[in-house]
Amino acid sequence: MLIPDQEYEKNGCYSGNSIEADGKLYLYYTANYKTEQGKIPKQAMAVMNSDGTILKSPNNPIIDEQPEGLIGEIRDPFVFEKEGAYWMLLGGGSTDGQARLILYKSTDLENWVYQGNIELTGIDLELGYMYECPSYIEIDGKDVLFLSLMGRTPMGERFHNEFSSVYFIGELNLEDKTFHVESFDEIDKGFDFYAPQAFYGKDRQPMMFAWLGCGAQELPYAKEDMWIHSLTMPRFLTIKEGKLCQEVPENIKNEYAHLDIDSKRIKPEEDTWYINLTDKQISEIQIGDQEDHLSIKIDWAAGHIVADRSTLKHQFSTEYGIQREVSMSEELKNIEIYYDNTFIEIYLNDGKDTMTLRAFPENVEINLI
């Protein structure tokens, strides 16, 4: 665990990532340092040895600057190795209100040189005033970039949360500092998903975690329970027909009780369960009872699904809407729903689209309509 115990991180340790080299794990994070004039951007590093000991670099902050034209909100380092060097992506924004993807380079993981900003090409899309939590990974021979956007306005079914996370599939050119976009989409279409981080699992299987939450939410029970939010399940990542697909690893799926659909009303005996729906006679799923439930409406032929929280007794984040919907480019074939004590993840057509959200029904049952 990283604990903010140094002056340069007096206001906390913000997120980053890690990279393995020479049998050690190098941890990168943003050292949060606030002043009356605003935040001063500082990036820091620590090293985890094989015994789990974590030592912060004596040279911290390893990046202690604010490049010209950028605001002080520079954070969330993502370090990766490519083309014989180490590279760091940072999220930030410009003084004229444009989101910026900032690039640094290193040969030794500790001394970093500012390279400039990476420009997204081949795309005409408003990207907000700031990026957070950048992440990069190679999937099926393609470069994939994750960016979490602040200040992006809604567009059709997309970008209705306070902040949104987007994937871009294409080609990264570090020399030219460009990312040529071939396709893009919101990573998840639910209410409560943000800041995904990509990594390689066993045998370099591309994977992802994300924050199961979004923005400064006030959730039911958070104050009395003294905790808030969680992480999503880990997800395997592939590219199919130009889309990012997300699937639940089999060993994770096996931790959930598989509910057989043998009636229109199911009362789960476990707190964690999943169902796999293929019956196209079902037009709505209600999680909860008649007076207090999450509604999931389905149009199988149109490939359209709507998650509606308006029928829940415990409401939150209503200023960002009470419905989220997905319109797929194909008919719906199967819907997997994973439920874990108010955390819900929905996978459509084997993960071609996903919806992640929270719901707090007081009586958990499943009604199929």
C-alpha positions in Angstrom: 0.0 0.0 0.0 1.2 3.5 -0.8 0.7 5.9 2.1 1.2 9.7 1.7 3.8 10.2 4.3 6.1 12.7 2.5 5.8 16.5 2.1 5.5 16.3 -1.7 2.4 14.2 -1.4 0.8 15.9 1.6 -2.7 15.8 0.1 -2.7 12.2 -1.0 -1.5 9.6 -3.5 -3.5 9.7 -6.7 -3.7 6.8 -9.2 -1.1 5.5 -11.7 0.2 2.2 -12.8 3.1 -0.2 -12.4 5.6 -2.0 -14.7 7.9 -4.9 -14.0 11.6 -4.7 -14.7 14.7 -6.5 -13.4 12.5 -8.6 -11.0 11.1 -5.5 -9.4 7.7 -3.8 -9.7 8.0 0.0 -10.4 5.0 1.9 -9.1 4.0 5.3 -10.5 1.5 7.6 -9.0 0.6 11.3 -8.8 1.7 13.0 -5.6 -1.2 15.3 -4.7 0.2 18.7 -3.6 -2.3 21.6 -3.1 -1.6 25.2 -2.5 -3.7 28.3 -2.2 -2.8 29.0 -5.8 -4.0 25.5 -6.9 -2.4 22.1 -7.4 1.2 21.8 -8.3 1.7 18.7 -10.6 4.1 16.2 -9.1 4.7 12.6 -10.3 6.3 10.0 -8.0 7.7 6.5 -8.1 8.2 3.6 -5.6 9.7 0.2 -6.1 8.2 -3.1 -4.7 10.8 -5.8 -4.1 10.0 -9.5 -4.3 9.3 -9.7 -0.6 6.5 -7.0 -0.9 8.6 -4.2 0.6 7.8 -0.8 -1.0 10.5 1.9 -1.1 9.8 5.4 -2.5 12.4 6.9 -4.7 14.7 9.3 -2.9 14.5 11.4 -6.1 10.8 12.0 -5.7 9.0 13.8 -7.2 10.6 12.3 -10.4 8.6 14.8 -12.5 8.1 18.2 -10.8 7.1 20.6 -13.6 4.2 22.1 -15.4 5.0 22.3 -19.1 4.1 25.6 -20.8 0.5 25.8 -22.0 -0.8 23.2 -19.5 -2.8 23.7 -16.3 -1.6 22.3 -13.0 -4.1 19.4 -13.1 -1.6 16.8 -14.6 -2.0 13.3 -13.2 -2.4 9.5 -13.4 0.9 8.3 -15.0 0.7 5.2 -17.2 4.1 3.7 -18.0 4.8 1.2 -20.7 7.7 -0.1 -22.7 7.8 0.2 -26.5 10.4 0.6 -29.2 13.4 0.1 -26.8 12.3 2.8 -24.4 9.9 3.6 -21.5 7.0 6.0 -22.1 4.7 7.7 -19.7 1.2 9.0 -20.5 -0.3 11.6 -18.3 -3.8 13.2 -18.4 -4.2 16.9 -18.3 -5.6 20.0 -19.9 -4.4 23.2 -21.7 -4.8 26.7 -20.4 -7.3 27.3 -23.2 -9.6 24.6 -22.0 -8.7 21.6 -24.2 -7.9 18.1 -23.0 -4.3 17.0 -23.4 -2.5 13.6 -23.5 1.0 14.3 -22.2 4.0 12.2 -23.2 7.3 11.6 -21.3 10.2 9.3 -22.2 12.9 7.5 -20.1 15.6 5.0 -20.5 15.9 4.0 -16.9 12.4 4.3 -15.4 13.4 7.2 -13.1 14.7 10.1 -15.3 11.9 11.4 -17.6 12.0 13.9 -20.4 9.0 15.8 -21.6 8.2 15.0 -25.3 5.0 17.0 -25.9 1.4 16.1 -26.4 -0.1 13.2 -28.3 -2.7 14.3 -30.9 -5.6 12.1 -31.8 -6.0 12.1 -35.6 -8.7 10.7 -37.9 -11.5 11.8 -35.6 -13.7 14.8 -35.2 -15.0 14.6 -31.6 -15.3 16.9 -28.7 -13.1 15.5 -26.0 -13.8 17.8 -23.1 -11.4 20.1 -21.1 -9.3 17.4 -19.5 -8.2 13.8 -19.7 -7.8 11.5 -16.7 -6.4 8.0 -16.2 -4.9 7.3 -19.7 -4.1 3.7 -20.4 -2.6 1.9 -23.4 -2.5 -1.7 -24.5 -2.0 -3.8 -27.6 -4.9 -6.1 -28.5 -5.0 -8.5 -31.5 -2.4 -6.5 -33.3 -4.0 -3.1 -32.7 -3.1 -0.2 -30.5 -5.8 0.6 -28.0 -6.0 3.8 -25.9 -8.3 4.4 -23.0 -9.0 8.0 -21.9 -11.4 9.2 -19.2 -13.0 12.5 -20.3 -14.0 15.5 -18.1 -16.3 18.0 -19.6 -17.6 15.9 -22.5 -21.3 16.8 -23.3 -23.9 14.1 -24.1 -24.2 12.8 -27.7 -27.1 10.5 -28.4 -26.9 7.5 -26.1 -23.3 8.3 -25.1 -21.6 10.4 -22.5 -24.5 10.9 -20.0 -22.4 10.2 -16.9 -20.7 13.0 -15.0 -17.4 11.8 -16.6 -17.0 9.2 -19.4 -14.4 6.7 -20.4 -13.7 6.0 -24.1 -11.6 3.5 -26.0 -9.8 4.4 -29.3 -8.6 1.6 -31.6 -5.9 2.5 -34.1 -2.2 3.2 -34.4 0.2 4.9 -31.9 3.1 6.7 -33.5 5.4 7.8 -30.7 7.9 9.6 -33.0 5.2 11.8 -34.5 3.2 11.9 -31.2 0.0 10.9 -32.9 -2.7 8.3 -32.3 -4.6 7.7 -35.6 -8.1 6.6 -34.6 -9.8 3.9 -36.7 -12.8 3.4 -34.3 -13.9 4.5 -30.9 -16.8 4.1 -28.4 -17.7 4.6 -24.8 -16.2 1.6 -23.0 -19.2 0.9 -20.9 -22.8 2.2 -21.3 -23.9 1.9 -17.6 -24.3 4.6 -14.9 -21.3 3.7 -12.8 -18.0 3.0 -14.6 -14.9 5.2 -14.9 -11.1 5.2 -15.1 -10.4 1.8 -16.6 -6.8 0.5 -16.4 -5.5 -2.0 -19.0 -2.8 -4.6 -18.2 -1.6 -8.0 -19.4 -2.6 -11.1 -17.5 -1.2 -14.6 -17.9 0.4 -15.3 -21.3 0.0 -11.5 -22.1 -3.8 -11.8 -22.2 -5.1 -8.2 -22.4 -7.3 -7.4 -19.4 -8.9 -4.5 -17.6 -10.2 -3.3 -14.3 -12.3 -0.1 -13.8 -13.6 1.9 -11.0 -17.2 0.9 -10.3 -18.4 4.4 -9.6 -18.3 7.8 -11.2 -17.7 11.2 -9.9 -18.6 12.6 -6.5 -21.6 10.4 -5.8 -23.6 10.3 -2.5 -24.7 6.6 -2.3 -27.2 5.0 0.0 -25.6 3.6 3.2 -22.2 5.0 2.4 -22.0 7.2 5.5 -23.1 4.6 8.0 -21.0 1.8 6.3 -17.9 4.1 6.0 -17.0 3.0 2.5 -18.0 3.7 -1.0 -17.4 2.3 -4.5 -15.5 -0.7 -5.7 -13.7 -2.1 -8.7 -15.3 -4.0 -11.6 -14.6 -7.7 -12.1 -11.4 -8.2 -14.2 -12.3 -8.4 -17.9 -10.6 -10.2 -20.8 -10.3 -7.8 -23.8 -10.5 -8.7 -27.5 -11.3 -6.8 -30.7 -14.1 -8.1 -32.9 -15.3 -6.3 -36.0 -13.6 -3.1 -34.9 -15.2 -3.1 -31.5 -13.6 -3.7 -28.1 -15.2 -6.8 -26.5 -15.1 -7.5 -22.8 -15.6 -11.0 -21.2 -15.6 -12.3 -17.7 -12.8 -14.9 -17.0 -14.2 -18.3 -16.3 -12.6 -18.6 -12.9 -14.4 -15.4 -11.8 -17.7 -16.5 -13.3 -17.4 -19.7 -11.2 -17.5 -17.7 -8.0 -21.1 -16.6 -8.8 -24.1 -18.8 -8.2 -25.6 -19.7 -11.6 -29.4 -19.2 -11.4 -31.5 -21.5 -13.5 -34.4 -19.8 -15.2 -37.1 -22.2 -14.4 -39.9 -19.7 -13.5 -40.8 -16.1 -14.0 -40.0 -15.2 -10.4 -36.6 -16.2 -8.9 -35.6 -15.6 -5.3 -31.8 -15.9 -5.1 -30.4 -17.7 -2.1 -26.9 -16.2 -2.6 -25.8 -12.5 -2.5 -23.7 -13.1 -5.6 -25.3 -14.6 -8.6 -25.5 -14.5 -12.4 -28.1 -15.4 -15.0 -27.6 -16.0 -18.8 -30.7 -15.0 -20.7 -31.4 -16.2 -24.3 -35.3 -16.5 -24.1 -36.5 -13.9 -26.5 -40.0 -14.0 -25.0 -38.6 -12.0 -22.1 -39.1 -8.3 -22.6 -38.2 -7.0 -19.1 -36.1 -8.1 -16.1 -36.9 -6.6 -12.8 -34.3 -6.9 -10.0 -36.2 -6.2 -6.8 -39.9 -6.3 -5.9 -42.8 -4.6 -7.7 -42.5 -1.4 -5.6 -38.7 -1.1 -5.5 -36.7 -2.5 -8.5 -34.2 -1.9 -11.3 -35.9 -2.4 -14.6 -34.1 -3.7 -17.6 -36.2 -3.6 -20.8 -35.2 -5.6 -23.8 -35.9 -5.5 -27.5 -34.1 -8.6 -28.8 -34.7 -8.0 -32.5 -33.6 -4.4 -32.5 -30.6 -5.1 -30.3 -31.9 -2.5 -27.8 -31.7 -2.5 -24.0 -32.7 0.1 -21.4 -31.6 0.1 -17.7 -34.0 2.2 -15.7 -33.5 3.2 -12.1 -36.6 5.3 -11.7 -38.5 2.5 -10.0 -35.9 2.1 -7.2 -36.7 3.5 -3.8 -33.1 4.6 -3.1 -32.3 7.2 -5.7 -28.9 8.9 -6.4 -27.0 10.8 -9.1 -30.4 11.6 -10.7 -29.0 14.9 -12.1 -27.3 12.7 -14.7 -30.4 10.8 -15.7 -32.3 7.7 -14.5 -31.9 5.6 -17.7 -29.1 4.3 -19.8 -29.6 2.5 -23.1 -27.6 0.6 -25.7 -28.5 0.2 -29.3 -26.4 -2.5 -30.9 -25.8 -2.9 -34.6 -27.1 -6.5 -34.4 -29.9 -8.4 -32.7 -29.5 -9.4 -29.1 -28.5 -13.1 -28.7 -27.7 -13.4 -25.1 -27.6 -11.2 -21.9 -25.4 -12.1 -18.9 -26.2 -10.3 -15.7 -23.8 -10.5 -12.7 -25.1 -9.3 -9.3 -22.9 -8.8 -6.2 -24.6 -7.0 -3.3 -25.7 -3.9 -5.3 -23.0 -4.1 -7.9 -24.4 -5.1 -11.3 -22.5 -5.9 -14.5 -24.4 -6.6 -17.7 -22.7 -8.2 -20.8 -24.5 -8.2 -24.1 -23.7 -10.7 -26.9 -20.6 -12.1 -25.2 -19.3 -8.7 -24.2 -19.7 -6.6 -27.4 -21.4 -4.1 -25.1 -21.5 -3.8 -21.4 -23.5 -1.8 -18.7 -22.1 -1.4 -15.2 -24.2 0.1 -12.4 -25.3 0.2 -8.8 -28.8 -0.5 -7.5 -30.1 -0.7 -3.9 -33.3 -2.7 -3.9 -34.3 -3.6 -0.3 -35.7 -7.0 -1.4 -33.7 -8.8 -4.0 -35.7 -11.0 -6.3 -35.8 -11.4 -10.1 -39.0 -11.0 -12.1 -39.0 -11.9 -15.7 -41.8 -10.3 -17.8 
